[in-house]
């Protein structure tokens, strides 16, 4: 995909043939490869400048975030969001939903950093643009720290995007439109779970580099890498806060919906109580038996309706008096 050799303050872009020669040299080199290219797989198999276990790992299909450290090298997998081509008329929310997570396998030693991916990823694209714009890197560990910073920016953008949607949901709930935001909150929670599923294992894997420092790394570069990992841990804590906030909003919506149902049931109960005397009177006078009073009187109907109204008013008075309504 791309290759660079870092010579002092300058990053030299390499062709494929130049990269294959430079990869066995001593200068800091970054080689970014596509796992879908059969040429890459056959070339990696024959590279002798890295340990056999690292070559097999880069050619494998492992997607779970992890870090393995050797005496003079490290290799592993980090999770990253796939890069989606933006179109002017595309819906931003639909694009955010489509963003899947891919795996980036890497190998780092004193002289080279090799990254392999199957789909276009956002962090390596950010790092490539940073190199092309003149970003400075002391060595390969500093370059790997730049990759982690790019990864942090990618996840930070995703978390901020989810946080903005969560703000909209919270505002809608506070405005009393909670029933309209249930589906949106469910979508937000799914996005949070998706990001959390990859950020948490990644934090645990990279924390090994903080607990067990790379002895072969230059101290300043190692400190830069540790700072980048600590930022990732901070993003993980922020993600946990967003997740808890979404759960609280879910509970709030459930409570408001329950309150709505109780209010409707109360009105139904009051209506039933008001209609109970009228139902009793109409039921009695609706019996088809002899001897019912007023069947031949002119004002019997008005009198019965009046009795029903008085009974309803008395029932309403009792409800108010007993503070049942």
N, C-alpha and C positions, 0 to 999 in steps of 0.2 A: 504493500500500500504506500509506504513512504519510508525513507531512511535518512538519518542525519549523522554527521560526524562533528563533534564539538571541538573546535580548535581555538582555545583562548576565548576571546569575546565574540567569536563568529561561529555560526552553525552552518555547515556545508551540506547542502542537499545532495544525496547520492543516488545514482541509478542502481538498478538491480544488480548489475555486474559489479559495480563499485562496492555495493554493500556486501556482497558475498566475499570480496577480498578484504574489506575493512573489518569484518566481523571477527577475523582471527588476529587483528592487530591489537595494539595497546591503548589506542586513543579512545576516549569516551564516545560510544556509538549507540544510537537508538535505531532499532529495526522493527517496524510495525508490519505485521504479516496478516494475510487472510487465510483462515483455516479451510476455506472452500477451494483453494488452489492446490491441485495435485503436485505442482512443481515445488511449492513450499514444503509440503510434507516429505517429499523425497530429498529435498535439500537439507532439511532439519535432521533427517536420519543420518546423513553423512557428516554433519558438523562435529569436529573433534575439539573445538574450543570450549565446550561446556560438558558437564558430567552426563553420563548416559541416562541417569534417572530424570534429569531436567529435560533432555531431548524427548524422552518417552512421554513425559508429562505435557509438554507443549503440543505434541502430536495427538494427545488423548482428547477425551470429551468430558472431562470433569468440569462441573458447573457450580459446585458448592464452594463458597468462599473459604479459603484456607491459605496458610502460609507455612512453607517448609524452609528451614535454615540449615545451611551447611557451613563448613569451616570458612570458605571464601566466597559463598554465593547464597542466594535465596531464590525461591520460586513459589508460585501459588496461583490463586484465582481470586479476582475481585468481581463483584457484581456491579453492573452499570446499566443505565437506561439506554435503550436503542435510540438512535438519531432518526427523527422523522422529518422528511422534507416538508417544509412549510409552503402552503399555497395561499395566494392572496384572498381567495374566496372561501377558505376552509374555516370551519367552526373551531375556535380555540379549545372549547370544552371537549369536542369530539376528538381532536388531536391529542389532548391530554389523556383521554381514556385509552387511546390506541397505543400509547407508549408502553412497550413491554420492556422486560429486563433481560439483558444478555450477559454472558460471561466473558471476562478478559483474562486469559492466562498470561503470566509474565515470568521472566527470568532476569535476574540482576546480579552482576558481579562488578569488580572494579573497573572493567573496561567496556562493558556492553549492557544494554537493556533491550530485551526482546519481548515484544507483546504480540499476542495472537488472538484474533477474534473471528467469529463466524458472521456476525451482523455489524453494520456500522454503529458505533457507540459514541455517546456524547463526550465522555471524558477525554478519550484519545483525540477526538476532533478538536476539543478545546486546547489540549496540550500542543497539538500540531500547529494550530494557529498562533499560539503563544511563541513557539520556536520561530515560526516564520516572521513574526513581528519583532523579533530581536530579544526575546527573554534570555537571561543569562543563567547557566547552570554550571556549578563547579565540577560535578562528577555525576556518575550514574545514580548514586543514592540521592543526590539533590534532584536529579531528573525524576526519579521515582516519587520523591516528595511532591514535585510539581504535578505528577499524575494524580496523587491523592488529593492535592488541592483542587485540581480540576474536577475530580469525583465529588469533593465536598460542594463545589459550586453547583454541580448538576443536581445533587440531592437537595441542596438548599433551595434551589429554584422550584423543585417539585414540592417540597414541604411548604414553601411560601404560597405556592399556587393552591395547594389543598387548604392552607390556613385562610386564604381569601374566600374560598367557597364556604368554609366553616363560619366565617364572619357573616356571610350573607344568610346562612341558615339561622344563626343565632339572632340576627336582626329580625328575620321573619318570625321566629318563635316569640320574641319579645313584643312584636306588633300584633300578636294574636292570630297569625296566619300559619299556625303550626301544622295544620292538616295538609297544607300545600307543600310543605318542605320535608315530609317524611321520606319520599323517594330520593330527594337530593341528599339528605343526610345518610341514607343507606349507601349511595354512590360514593360519598366522601369517606365513609368508614371502610368501604372496600379498597379505595385507593390507599388509605392509611395502612391497612393490613398488608397490601402488596409491597409498599415501600419498607415497612417494618420487617417483613419477612426476609428481606435481603440486607438491610442496614445492620440489624442486630448480629447475625453471624459474621458479617464483615468487620464490625467493631471488635468482636471477640477474637477474630483471626489476626487482625493487625495489632491488637494490644500485645501480642507476643513480642513484637518488635520493640515495644516500650519496656517490657519486663526483661527480655533477653536481648540486649543491644548487639548490633553487628560489630564485632571486634575489628573487622577489616575496613570498616567505613571511616571516613574522615569525620572527626568530632562535630564540626560545624554542620556538615550535611546530615549527620545523625540527629542533631538537635532540631534541624529544620523538619526532618521526617517525623520526629516525635510531636512537634507542634501541629503538623498537619493531621496526625492521628488523633490528637486531643481535640481538634476542631470537629473531626468526625464524631467523636464521643459526645461533644456538645450538641451536634445535630441529632444524635440518637436520643439524648435527653429531651430536646425540643419535640421530637417526634412522639415520645412517650406522653408529653404534656398535651399534644394535640389529640392523641388517642383517648386520653382520659377526659378531655374536654368534649369530644364527640360522644363518649359514653354518657356523660352528664346531660348533654343535650337530648340524647335518646331517652333518658329517664324523665327529663322535663317534658318532652313531647308526650310520653306515655301518661304522665300525671295529668297533663292538660286534657288529653283525650278522655281519660277516666273522669275528670271533672265535668267535661261536656256531657258524657253519658249520664252521670249522676244528676246533672241539672235537667236533662230531658226526662229522666225517670221521675224526678220530683214533679215536673209539670204534669206528666201523665197521672201520677198519684193524686195530685190536687184536682185535676179534671175528673178523675174517677170519683173522688169524694164529693165533688159538687153535683155530679150527675146521679149519685146514689139515691138521694131522696126522691128525685123525679122518676128514676127507674122503678123504685118501690111503689110509688103512687100509681104510675101508669100500668105497672104490672097488676096491681090490685083491681083497678078499674077496667082492665082489659080482660078480666075473667068472664067467660061467657056463662054466667049463672044468674038465676032469678034473684031479685031482692036487692040489686045494687042501687044505692041511693042516687037520686038526681038524674036518672035515665030519661025522664020525661020533663025535667025542669028546663026552662029557657036559658038560665045563666049558669048551669052546672059546669060547662066547659071553662068559662072564665074563672069560676071559683076554684076549680081544680088546678088551673094554670097558676093562679095566685098562690095557692098552697105550695105548689112546687117552687115558685120563686122565693117564698118566705123560708122554706126549708133550705134552699141553696144559700140564701143570705145568712141564715143561722149557722150553717156548716162553715161558711167562710169566716164568720165571727169566731167560732170555736178554734179554727186553725190559727187565726191571728192571736187569739187569747192564749192558746197553749204554745205559741211560738214554733209551730210546726211548719210555718211558711213565712 
